[in-house]
Amino acid sequence: RDEIHFTITDNKNDLIVIFKGSVPNLFVEGKGAIAEGKLSDKKILLAERILAKHDENYMPPDKTKEK
């Protein structure tokens, strides 16, 4: 498993996230994400799961073929 480090911010506070595993295909810089895990300290989250958020226009790949 690969380990990645990235920062999640609300433009006031930053949280460093450390995650071991594969990230979702929609996980890209500048887009929303959800990281679930445990705080190691006030600034570091040891993530157990990463979810990529998508916009309201997102269609799963199998649904786009139906159109």
Residue, then its C-alpha position, 0 to 999 in steps of 0.5 A: r500500500d502506498e502512503i500519501h500525505f495531503t492537506i485539507t483546509d477550510n481556508k482558516n485551519d489546515l489539517i494534514v492527512i496521512f492515508k495508506g491505500s488507494v484513493p478514489n479516482l475522483f480524488v484530485e487537488g482543489k476538489g472536496a473530499i471526506a477523510e475519516g480517521k483518528l486525530s494523531d494531534k491537533k494538526i494530523l489526521l490518520a485517515e482510515r478512509i478517503l471519499a471524494k466528493h463530486d458535484e451534482n452533475y456527476m453520473p456514474p460510468d455505467k449510467t452515462k452509457e444509458k443516455 
